[in-house]
Amino acid sequence: MTLHERVEQALDTIRPYLETDGGNVSVEEITPENVVKLKLLGACANCAMSIMTFKAGLEQAIKKAVPEIVSVEAINLTDVDDPNATTPY
């Protein structure tokens, strides 16, 4: 099984929870340095909880299942301190 397939398999354990809330995630790239770059989709892209979802869910699931991954980044994650961050009401 390839590195990409293993990362996808780890994400598949979390996807049902994301989909319940109208979101999802896609693997955009795995760099030669074993950094996974994810794109948050749907409701996850601008949800105020997305940082927690990302850190506690996605990042942990990938690192646990694929220990050679050194870090996980979301290419479109809005930082909590960003003045342009959108918060759903």
N, C-alpha and C positions, 0 to 999 in steps of 0.2 A: 504494500500500500504506500502511495506517495505521501510526502509531507502535506501537500495540499488536501489530499483525501482525508488524512487524519485530522487536519484542522476542521474541515467540513463536518466530519463525523462528530467532533467535539461540539461544534455549533448546533448540530442537529438535536443535541440534548436540551438546548435552550430555546430553540426556535418556536416550539409550541407556546411557550410563555409570551414571547414577543408577538406572535401572530394573534394571540388572544386580545392583545391591546392594539392591534392594527399596525404592528411594526414587523421588521425583519432586519437582517444583516447580510451583507455580501462580502466575500473575500476579494479585495481588489488586487492585492499583491502579497507575495511572500518574498522578501528581499534575500539576496545571497547571504546576508548576515543573520538570517532567520528572524526577521521582524515581520510580523503579520500586520497588514494594513487593511482595516475593515471600513466599510461604508454602512452607516446606519440608514435604514430605509423606512418609508412610511411614517407612522406616528413616532418612531424612535428618533427620527432625524431632528425633531425640535421639542422633544419632551423634556421637561425640567428634571425628570428622574433619570435621564439617559446616562449621566455620568456614573451614577450608582449602579445602574444596570450593566454598564460597560465594565467598570472596575470589579464589582462583586460577582458578576455573572459571566460575561463573555471572556474577559481576560483570564479569570481563574479557571474556567472550563478548558480553555485552550492550553494554558500552561500545565495543568494537571494531566491532560491527556497526551500532550506533545511536549515533553520536558525540554527538548532541544530548542524550542522557541524562546528567544531571549527577551522579546518584548512584543506588546500588542498595542497598536495605535488605531484610533478612529480618525479617518481623514476629514470627517465633517462633524465632529463632536464640538458643540458649543461649550465653551468654558463657563463655569458657574459665575465667574467674575466679569464676563463679557457684558458690557453695557447694552449690546445689541441682542442679547439672548432673549429668546421668546419663551414665555411660560404659558402653557395651556390653562384656560380657565374653565 
